[in-house]
């Protein structure tokens, strides 16, 4: 059988408008298994809008959604809801957590899943995921007793529990201390080693250079360039983001 050499994920010629205003124009990028891709750009460049399209949070083109194609393993896909994206192995962790404080980590992780669930068995699976990647949470701990970092971990484990192997993180370090950020990056590197593909939306260029393999730069709704992190620096990324030479 011939090997499929297509990228794990590809977005081709993505366009998006709101009320007659074009906010995304012909955006293209690819993502491979076992890779961390940074997505950077100034405020309003279209980073979050693009990822919401990928995660099924923008409706289909026939009802005013977007144009262009999303492909997984070379096959076109259409996500009309986040549930569609999750079924295809894509999970997204937003800046704002959607956790119930009075529930345990496990209860929050399984919340919304269909069918009869055994919490004890679910707790074992949560622990297996935590042990595999090095997450530091107690499956039976209440959310109100957790730090911000631990709450974020619960959100990450939630999408992994549902089978995601492509993970989108929207400004994941915005609410973390430097120590918590380094701990998160250590976990992300371990996930990368085990084949997960990760997209990080961020404006912290030093962090994106530290954690990513490649960086896609957006400017005014367009994908300007994708560069290899090795050999790149903050000055080059900033110039690509703003479109002119700068002095740091």
C-alpha positions in Angstrom: 0.0 0.0 0.0 1.4 3.4 -1.0 2.3 5.7 1.9 0.3 8.8 2.3 2.8 11.6 2.4 0.2 14.4 3.0 0.7 16.5 6.1 -1.3 15.6 9.2 -3.2 18.9 9.0 -3.4 21.5 6.3 -5.4 24.7 5.9 -5.6 25.9 2.3 -6.7 29.4 1.1 -8.8 30.2 4.1 -10.9 33.3 3.8 -13.3 34.8 6.4 -15.4 37.9 6.5 -17.6 39.6 9.0 -20.4 41.9 7.9 -18.6 42.7 4.6 -15.1 43.1 6.2 -12.5 40.6 5.1 -10.6 39.4 8.2 -8.8 36.4 6.8 -7.4 36.3 3.2 -5.8 33.2 1.6 -4.3 31.8 4.8 -2.2 28.6 4.3 -0.2 26.4 6.7 0.6 22.8 7.5 1.2 20.8 10.6 3.0 17.5 11.0 2.7 14.8 13.8 5.2 15.3 16.5 5.5 19.1 15.8 4.9 22.3 17.7 3.8 25.2 15.5 3.7 28.7 16.8 1.0 31.1 15.4 2.0 34.7 15.9 0.8 38.1 14.8 -0.2 41.5 16.1 -3.6 41.9 17.8 -6.3 41.6 15.2 -4.1 39.6 12.8 -6.6 36.7 12.7 -4.9 34.1 14.9 -7.9 33.2 17.1 -10.4 33.5 14.2 -8.4 31.0 12.2 -8.2 28.5 15.0 -11.9 28.8 15.7 -12.5 27.8 12.1 -10.3 24.8 12.6 -12.1 23.9 15.8 -15.5 24.0 14.2 -16.6 27.3 15.9 -17.4 29.0 12.7 -20.3 27.8 10.6 -20.0 26.4 7.1 -19.6 28.7 4.1 -23.2 28.3 2.9 -24.4 30.1 6.0 -21.8 32.9 5.9 -18.9 31.0 7.5 -15.5 30.7 5.6 -14.0 29.7 2.3 -11.1 27.4 1.8 -10.3 23.8 2.8 -9.2 22.0 5.9 -7.5 18.6 5.3 -6.5 15.9 7.7 -4.1 13.3 6.3 -4.8 14.7 2.8 -8.6 14.3 3.1 -10.9 17.3 3.1 -13.0 17.7 6.3 -15.8 20.0 7.3 -16.3 20.8 11.0 -19.7 22.4 11.8 -19.3 22.2 15.5 -16.4 21.6 18.0 -17.8 18.1 18.5 -17.0 17.4 14.8 -13.4 18.6 15.4 -13.0 16.5 18.5 -14.2 13.4 16.7 -11.4 14.1 14.1 -8.8 14.3 16.9 -8.6 18.1 17.2 -8.9 19.7 20.7 -8.7 23.4 21.7 -7.9 24.9 25.1 -9.2 28.5 25.4 -7.9 31.3 27.6 -11.1 31.2 29.6 -11.6 27.9 31.3 -15.0 26.1 31.3 -14.9 24.2 34.5 -17.4 23.7 37.3 -15.7 24.6 40.6 -17.6 22.1 42.8 -16.8 19.1 40.5 -13.7 17.0 40.6 -11.1 17.0 37.8 -12.5 13.7 36.5 -16.1 14.9 36.7 -15.2 18.0 34.7 -13.2 15.9 32.2 -16.1 13.5 31.4 -18.8 16.2 31.5 -20.8 16.3 28.3 -19.8 12.8 27.1 -22.6 10.6 25.9 -23.6 7.3 27.4 -23.4 5.8 30.9 -20.0 6.6 32.5 -18.2 4.8 35.3 -16.4 7.6 37.2 -14.0 5.1 38.8 -12.9 3.8 35.4 -12.8 7.4 34.0 -10.6 8.4 36.9 -8.2 5.5 36.1 -8.0 6.7 32.5 -7.4 10.3 33.6 -4.5 9.1 35.8 -3.1 7.1 32.9 -3.0 10.2 30.7 -1.4 12.2 33.5 1.2 9.6 34.1 1.9 9.3 30.3 2.6 13.0 29.8 3.6 14.1 33.3 0.6 16.2 34.3 0.4 17.1 38.0 -3.3 16.8 38.9 -5.3 14.6 41.3 -8.3 13.2 39.4 -10.4 13.4 42.6 -9.4 17.0 43.5 -12.1 19.6 43.4 -11.5 22.4 40.9 -12.0 25.1 43.5 -8.9 23.7 45.3 -6.7 24.0 42.2 -4.2 26.6 41.0 -4.6 28.3 37.7 -2.0 26.0 36.2 -3.8 22.9 37.4 -7.1 24.1 36.0 -5.4 24.6 32.7 -4.0 21.1 33.0 -7.6 19.7 33.5 -8.6 21.5 30.3 -5.8 19.9 28.4 -6.5 16.4 29.8 -10.2 16.9 28.9 -9.4 17.1 25.2 -6.8 14.3 25.4 -9.4 12.1 27.2 -11.6 12.6 24.1 -8.9 11.3 21.8 -7.4 14.5 20.5 -3.9 14.2 19.0 -3.9 17.7 17.5 -4.0 20.3 20.3 -4.6 24.1 19.9 -3.6 26.3 22.8 -4.8 29.9 22.8 -2.3 32.1 24.7 -1.6 29.3 27.2 1.0 31.2 29.3 -1.0 34.4 29.7 -2.1 33.4 33.2 0.9 31.4 34.2 4.0 32.3 36.3 7.4 31.7 34.7 7.8 28.5 36.7 4.4 27.2 35.6 5.2 28.2 32.0 8.4 26.1 32.0 6.5 23.2 33.6 3.9 23.4 30.8 6.6 23.5 28.1 8.3 20.5 29.6 4.9 18.6 29.3 4.4 19.9 25.7 7.8 18.6 24.7 7.0 15.2 26.1 3.7 15.3 24.2 5.6 16.2 21.0 8.0 13.3 21.6 5.0 10.9 21.7 3.6 12.1 18.4 1.1 14.8 19.4 0.8 17.9 17.1 0.4 21.2 18.9 -0.5 24.7 17.7 0.3 27.6 20.1 -1.3 31.0 19.6 0.9 33.5 21.4 2.3 37.0 21.3 5.3 36.1 23.5 8.1 35.7 20.9 10.7 34.5 23.3 8.4 31.6 24.4 7.4 30.7 20.8 11.1 30.4 19.9 11.7 28.3 23.0 8.9 25.7 22.4 8.1 25.6 18.7 9.6 23.8 15.7 8.1 26.2 13.1 6.3 29.5 13.3 3.6 30.8 11.0 3.3 34.6 11.0 0.0 36.3 10.3 -0.3 40.0 9.3 -3.7 41.7 8.7 -5.4 38.5 8.1 -2.8 37.0 5.7 -0.3 34.2 6.3 3.0 36.0 5.5 5.5 33.2 6.0 6.2 30.0 7.9 9.8 29.9 9.2 11.9 27.2 11.0 12.5 28.2 14.6 16.1 27.1 14.5 18.1 30.1 13.3 15.2 32.5 13.8 15.1 35.3 16.4 12.7 37.8 17.8 13.8 40.6 15.5 13.0 38.6 12.4 9.6 37.5 13.7 8.7 41.1 14.7 9.7 42.4 11.2 7.5 39.8 9.6 4.7 40.6 11.9 4.7 44.4 11.3 6.0 44.4 7.7 8.9 46.7 8.1 12.5 46.8 9.6 12.5 47.4 13.3 15.2 48.1 16.0 14.9 46.1 19.2 
